[in-house]
């Protein structure tokens, strides 16, 4: 049977590290996913109000076929500057895409990024001409390691998931043939992660060993198609987003990684309702480290990886909200009665 890895996080994928930095006063933060070696990367953008960097470069027909890091940031468009800090950190250490054989030409770190909106969460946003995100990106790189904190950390610090406090989540699974798949997510969705009138997560069928509370819905529970209980009120463009990164240790091509990212987005739909709305900026990246061969037949393996990644991402979403603590006006899941 497929089971979580020993850390139950994206860092169960060998060679993947995560760095988180946050500013409690501003109520914002940055999460960086860093492969030990440059990794194949793809992206699937489903939300109607995304904020991204370098996603065009990830299309399989384009030149760049690997990245140096992936950034998930708070701060809306200001948060895209976190990737500048990460790129500077990597470039200073000689990492990045080789533009020229001339050693005097600096390497170009490829750092795609996605942001979520946390500007209205009550933190001190009076930064003037000096938003904190570039510095937070560099700080996150300094702190990168295999320990992944859940809840109010990284880009999950200022997040809100529907009416509840959002957060940072992660989960992993090792398939029956030894491929490790992990998910990292920061949940700031318009939609609700819990069922109407219940503490049960929408993702409850995928839970492993009570990892997000073990709460189950009533046996007779039914859901009206237009019942959005627990969603945010008065949504605004770019004010809601679930941003995530899948990692696996298979040797995928950019096109195969793209299919895994697309299939993994189904995990967002399994864990949040409604999802992919005009008001959300939902983005899912997929990283493939290439450490293990993809089993034959490849097309079937890709289908299996995508399906497993979707379930893993649904679990990570619930784990992030389950671990979050209330700050500001949004109650935490743990505060529900």
ABEGO torsion letter per residue (X at the ends): XBBBBAAGBAAABBGBBBBBBBBAAAGBBBBBBBBABBBBBBBBBABABBBBBGAAAABAABABABBABBBBBBGEAAAAAAAAAAAAAAAAAGBEBBABABAABBBBBBBBBBBBBAAAAGBBABAEABBAAAAAAAAAAAABBABBBBEBBEAAAABBBEABBBBBBBBBBBBAAGBBBBBBBBBABABBABBBGBABBAAAAABBGGAAGGBBBBAABBBBAABABGBBBGBBBGABBBBBBBBBABBBBAAAAAAAAAAAAAAAAAABOBBGBAABABBBBBBBAGABBBBOBAAAAAAAAAAAAAAAAAAAAAAAAAABBBBEABBBAAABX
